[in-house]
Amino acid sequence: MPETLLAADETVGEPAVNIAIFGVFVLITLVITFRASHNNKTAADYYAAGRNISGTQNGLAIAGDYLSAASFLGIAGAIALYGYDGFLYSIGFLVAWLVALLLVAELLRNTARFTMADVLAFRMRQRPVRMAAALSTLAVCLFYLVAQMSGAGGLVTLLLGIEGEAAQALVVVLVGALMIIYVLVGGMRGTTYVQIIKASLLIAGALVMTLWVLTEVGFNLSTLLGDAAGNAGEGVDVLAPGAQYGATSTSQLDFVSLGLALVLGTAGLPHVLMRFYTVPTAKDARRSVVWAIWLIGIFYLFSLIIGYGAGALVGPNEIANAPGAVNSAAPLLAFELGGTVLLGIIAGVAFATILAVVAGLTITASASFAHDVYASVIKKGDVPPNGEVRVARITAVVIGAIAIGLGILALQAGLNIAFLVALAFAVAASANLPTILYTLFWKRFTTQGALWSIYGGLIACVGLILFSPVVSGAPDALFPDVDFSWFPLKNPGIVSIPLSFFLGWLGTVLSKETPDSDKYAELEVRSLTGIGAEKAVPH
């Protein structure tokens, strides 16, 4: 095992070099964002980048949106500490794209205009469904944002040697401020370009680290896996299932719940769905998902080598004791392989990853409020010129402030960000996916069914999370000193997802509303052919 790299209160590498590389990434992306802002003249420009992003570009941007800090930092750390069980995150995240490709990508692009609610409200009563969809969108985005903010704080804490909760909180505030600037200025077009650059850098950086690790073991996978197994903690077999989820029947059930959330959650993630509205044709929507699957799949193969490489070359004890704990595995491996320079580059890429993802999440949440709540519910479609975009920008500031506060809490609790993202997937799979599928494929589906499905799934999922060991009653909980947890699972998907499907069905069969068959026929034609996709959704 290598020598211990650092104690819990030390830094890694040279803070001055790390800051310089961070600064270069931020400066380049800010310049791109400001240049893109000149084209933001209408709501379509701000929300959907004028619908002129190609399928290949959008595939890269989707990969940039999807390969978050959880993918790079959280999964690498989970594999380093738990091996096989950690890699299950990668498998779940990747398989989820098949659901998105086969069931929702093309149909949503053809049906909606700017947001997920455009689809859900198409043949329902507009105001209640839009309000429900906006609330579920905000909930998913906030869970996701908390993970990214926590990851940013942990990463910068590790690399700059920042000590004390106040200093770490300041880092999260600065990341949040940058995120808000990206969204206020660049809109979806600026965010798209940042995500394309970030995806390219992230995959290139992961490739370099993968090849470097393989070079260290003579390109012999057996040697790498054997070294990782030899360095594993006492009683932990990183080459077999069960290191994280196999100890008890509860943890095994937790794993099934996690798998459901990961596989079904992607097709309900609002910030991923919103990317489909930026392409000009349905063919481009399909092409973008195929590109995304290839890029994401390749990256997750790299993450397997990086994770086991961190376990073999750094060691789980060093990772667990570092600032950022499990999330520090990839940066520590970069330092072990290439010293300060490689560490600075990889950390800069990870930082750019976080900034790009939080920008995409924030624009999705703010667009949902401005388009679905302000324009459709409050103003009933009577919106002054540029009024919707102005409200979206104000909302971005508010959402950013909330995300900063929650991110500080998560950072100080030391939660694995891959795990936090899995909670966002559970909310998306519970509140959004059943309603999307019923709306697209069930002719009898009614407004009451949609509301029961969205609110039922959202309340059940968030409620079970609040009363789970994630929030209280465990050493790694958000509030470890109190215990009001009665739900034993850390991920509620196994309960909340079937419940949402059931409530959607029950609300529909008990409804006295007569479904609008003409509207369903129009929705079916539009979703399958794209005819009328550019028209505004009626209010």
N, C-alpha and C positions, 0 to 999 in steps of 0.2 A: 504494500500500500504506500502511496506517495506521502511525503511529509505533509503535515497539516498546513494548509495554505493561510489560514487566518483564524483569529478568534472572533467571537460574536460581535465585538465592538471595533474591529479593524476594517480597513478598506482593502480593495484589490486593485493592483495596478497604480498608475499615476493619475490622481484626480484632474490635474491640469490637462493631460492628454484626453481623458474621457470627456471633459467639458468642451474642449476644442472640437472633438468629433461630433458631439451632440449639437454644438452650435452650427457646424457646417450643414448637418441634416436639416435642422430647423430653418436655417436661412434659405437653403435651396427650395424647400417645400413652401415657405412663405412667399418667395418670389413667384413660384408657379401659381399659387393661390391668388395673388394680386393680379397676375396677368389674366387668369381665367375670369376674374370678376368683371372685366370689361364687357363680357358677353351676357351678363345676367340682367336682361331687360324685362323678362316676363316671368310668370310663375312657372311655365314649362322650362325655361332656362334654369331657374333656381332649383326646382325640384328634380327635374329629369334631364338636365344638361342638354336641353333642346332636342332630345330624342335622336341624336346623331352620333352616338358612341357605337363603334362597330362591335360585332360579336366577339372578335379576338380581344379587343381592348376591354370589353365588358367582362370577358372571362378572366383576364388578368386582374381587373378591378374587384370582381367577386372574390377571387383568391385573396386579394389584399384585404378585403372586408372580413373574410371568413378566417384567415390565418391570423388569429389575434395573439395577444400576449399569452393567452391560455394555451394556444397551440405550440408556441415556441418555448415559453418558460415553464408553464405548468405541466405540460405533457412530458417534456424532457426530464423534469424533476420527478414526476410520478414514475417514469420508467426507471430512473436511476435508483429510486428507493424501493419500488415494488415490482419492477420488471414486468412480467407478463400482465399483471392486473393494470399497470399504468398504460400499457400499449392498447388496452381495450378502449380507452378514450379515443385514440386515433382511429380505431376500426369503426367505432360508433359514429364519429364525426364524418368519416368518408362514406360509409354505407348510406348515411342520411341523404346524400346527394342523389342517389338513385330514386328515392322517394320524390325529391324535389323535381328531378328531371321528368319522371314518368307521369306525375300527377298534377303539378302546379305551374311549372315555369312558363310554358308556352301559353297555357290557358289564361293565366293571370296577366301576362303581357298584353294579350289580345283584348282583355275585358276591362282592365282598370285604366285610369288616367294618371293618377299620381300616387295613391296610397292603397293599402289593403282594403280599407273601408269602401273604396269605390266598387270593389267586387261584391263585398258582403251586403252593401245597401242597394245594389242594382235593382233587385226585384222585391225589396222589403220596404217598410216604412223608413224613410231616410234618417230622420233625426235620432230616434232611439238607437238604431243600429250603428250609426256613425259615432255616437257618443260612446257606446260600448266598445267598438273597435279601437277608438282613440285611447280609451283607458287601458285596454290590454296592450296596445302598442307602447304606451308610456311605461307600463310595468315591466315589459320585456326589456326595453331599452335601458331602464334604470338598473336592473339586475346585471345586465351586460356591462354597463358603464362602471358599476362598482368594481367589477373584476378588473377592468382595464386600468382604472385609477389606482387600485391597490397594487397592480403589477408595476405601474410606472413609479410609484413611491418606493416600492421594494427594490427595484432595479437601480434607481438613482441613489438610494441609501447605501446600497452595496458598493457602488462605483465611486461615490464621492466621500465615503466615510462619514456620512452625516449621522449624528447621534442625537437622541432625545426626541420625544414625541412631537414637540412643537416644530422642530426642524423638518421632520418627516411630513408633517401636515402641510408645511409651507411648500414642499416639493409637489405634493398633490394639487395644491392651489395653483401653482405655476403651470402644471400640465393642463389643468382645467381651463386656465386662461388662454393658453395656446389653442386648445381645442375650440373654444368659443370664437377665437379670431378666424380660424380656418372656415368655420361654418358661416359666420356673419359676412365674410368677405367673398369667399370662393363659391359658396353654394355647392350643388351637386357636381358641377363641372370641375371646379377646383379640387373637390374631394376625390373625384374619379382619377384625376391625373396623379394626385398624391398616392392613391391606393395602387395604381399601376406601377409607379416607381418603387414603392415600398414592397410590393409582391416580388418584383424582379430582384431587388436587393436581398430580401429575406431568403428566397430560394437559392440565390447565388451564395449567400453566406452559409446557409445550411449545407450546401454542396461542398464548400471548402472545408467546413468542419468535419463532414462525413469522410471525405477523402483523407484528411489529416489523421483522423482516428484510425481508419483502416490501415494507413501507412504505419502507424505505431505498432500494429499487431501483425504486420506482414500480409495484409489483406486476407487474414484468416479469421472468419467469423467465429469458429469454435474457440479460438484463443481469446477473442474479445468476450464472448459469453462466459467462458471459464473464469477469466479475470474478474468479471462483474460478479459472478456467483461467489468467488472467493472473498471478495471485499464486502459482500452483503452483511447486513446486521445479523446478530445471533438469532437463529431460528427462522430466518427469512430466506426462502428459496425464490430467487428472482426469475428462475427459468420455468417455474410451474405456476399454475393458477392458485389463487388463494392467499397470497401474501397480504393483500389489502382487504379482500372481500370474502375470504373463505373461513374465517375463524369461527363464526357462529351462523345459525340459520338466519338471524336478523341481517347480518352483513351480506349473506348470499341473496336475500330478498332485496336488499339495497342495491346490489349489483344489477339484478333484473330491472329494477325501477330506473336505475341510471341508464341502462341500455335502451329502454323504451323512450326515455326523454331524449337521448342523443339521436336515435334513428328517426324519430318522428318530429323532433323539434325544428330541424332546419327548414322544412317546408312551411313552417309557421313563423319564421323569424322576419319581422317587418323590414329590418334594414337590408336583408338579403333579397326579399321579395321586391323591394323598391328599386333594386338595381335592374330588374327586368324591364322597367318602364323607360330606361334610357336608350334602348336600342330601337332602330327604325322598323324592324320586321320581326315576325314570329320565327323565321329562319335564323335570324341573328340571336334571338333568345335561346333557341336550342343550341346553336353553336357556342354561345357563351357558357352554357352549363357544361358542355362536353369539355371545353378548354379548362373550366374550373375543376372538373373531376380529375383530369390528368395532372394538373399543377398541384392540386391539394393531395392527391394520392402519392405523387413523387415526394412531396415535402414530408408526408407522414412516414414514408420509408426512411428518409433521412433522419427523422426524429427518433426512430428506433435505434439507429447507430449512435446518435448523439446521446440519447438517454443511457444506453448501456455503456457508452464510452465514458460518460461522467461517473457512472458507478464504478467502472474499472480503474480509471486514471485519477479521479479525484477522491472518490470514496463517499459513502452515504453519511458518515459521521461529520465530515467537513461540510457537506451540503446542508445537513440538518442544523448545524451550529452557526452557519453564516447568516448575516443580515439578509432577510428575504427568505431564509430557510429553503424549503423545497423548490421555490421559484428561482433560486440562484444557481441551479445545476449547469445550465448552458453557459452563462458568463464565467463561472469557475472553470469549466472545461476549456473555454477559449483561452483563459489566462494560463492554464496548465500547458496547453499546446503551443501557443504563439506569444505568450507574454503580454505586455501592456498594449502593443499595437493591435493585435488580433482581438484582444478583449475590448478595446475601445471601439473597433469597427463593429463587432458583433453586438455590443451594447447599444451602439448608435442605431443599428438596424432594428434591434428590439424596441428602442425608443420610438423610431419612426413608425414601427408596427402599431404601437399603442396609439400614437397621435392619429394615424390614418383611420384606425377602427373607431376611436371615440368620435372622430369627426363624422363618420358615416352614421353612427348611432344617433348622434345629436341632430343631424339634419333630418333623419327619419322621424324622430320624436317630435321635433318642432314642426315639420311638415304635416304630421298627423293632426296636431292640435290646430294649426292655422287653417288647413284645408277642410278637416272634418268637423271640428268644433266651432271655430270662429266663422268660417265662410258659410258652412252648410247649416249649422244648428243656430248660431247666434244671429248671423246676418241673413240667413235663409237665401243665400245666393246673391244678395244685393251688396256686393263688395266694391268699395272704391278702387280706382286704379292703384296698383302696387300695395293695396291695403293688406292683402293676404301675405305677401312676402315680408312686409314690415312686422306683422304679428309673428310670423315664423322666426324672425331674427330676435325679437323680444323673448319668445319662448325658449330659444336656444340658450340665452343667458340664464334664464330661470332653471332650466334643466341642468345646465352646467353647474350651477351653484349647488343644487341638490346632490348631484353626482359627486361633487367634491366632498361634501359632508359625509356621505355614506362611504366613499372611498377611503377616507381617513379612518373611519371605524374598522373597515375590513382590513386595512393595512396593519393597524395596531393589534388586531386579533390574529394576524399571521395565517389567514386562510389560503389554501391552494387556489390559485385563480382558475385553473382548469375545472375545479370543482364548482366554483362560483358561476362559471359560464354554464355548467351543466344545469344549474338551477334556472338560469334564463331559458335554456332549452325546454325545461319542464313546463315553465309558464307558457312558452310559445306553443308547445304541443298540446297543452290543456285548454288554453283560452282561444287559440286561433285556428289550429289545424282542423278540428272537427267541424267548425262553422264553415271554413273554406270548402271542405270536401262536400258537406251537405249542400251548400249553395250551388256549387258547380254541377253536382251529379244527382241530386234528389229533387224531383219536380214538386213534391208536396211540401217541401220545407217552407216554414213560415217565419214571420218576424218574431213571434213568441219563442219558437224553437231556437232562433239565432241568439236572442237575448239570454235565454236559459243556459245555452251552451257556453257563451262567452263569459257571462257573469259567474255561472256555476263553476266552470273550469278555473277561472281566475281566482275567485274567492277560496275555493277548495285548495288550490295549489299554494297560494300565498299564505293562507291560514295554516296549512300543515307545515310549511316551512317555518313560520313563526313559532310553532309549538314543537319544533324538532330539535335534536341536539346541535343543529347548526347555529341556533340563536342562543340557547342557554343549556346549562346542565352538563357541559363537557369542557375539558381543559382548553380545547381549541375553538370554543364557541365565541360568538360575538360578545356575549355577556357571560363569561365563565363563572362569575361569582354568585349568580342567581340560577334557579332551576325551576322553570315552568314548562318544561318539555314533557309531553305525554305521548307524542307520536314518535315511534322508535326509529323510523327510517330518516336518513339524511336527504334523500331525494324522493319527493312525493309522487312521481310520475305514474307509478303502478296503480295508484288510487285515483288521482285527479284526471288522468287522460281517459280511462274508460268511463268515469263519471260524467265527463263533459260530453262524450258521444251519447251516453244514455239520456242526459238532460236535453240535448238537442232533439233526440227522437221523442222523448216524453212531452216536451213543450209543444212540439208540432202536432202530435196526435191529440193532445188536449185542447189545442187552439180552435177557436171558432172562426178564425180568419180563413177566407177562401184564397188559396194561392193564385197569383196572377199568371195563368198559363201562357198568355201572350208575352209577358215579360221574360218568363223562363225560356220560351222559344227564341226570343231575341238574344238572351244571354248565351244560349247554347250555340247559336249561329256565330255570334261575335267571338266566343271563346275558341271555337274550332276553326274559324276562317280568318279572323282579324278584321272582318268588315265592320266599319264604324268605330274602330278602336281609337281614332283620333278625336271623336266627338266628346264633348263634355258630358259627364254623367248627369242626368236630370236631377234637379233638387225638388 
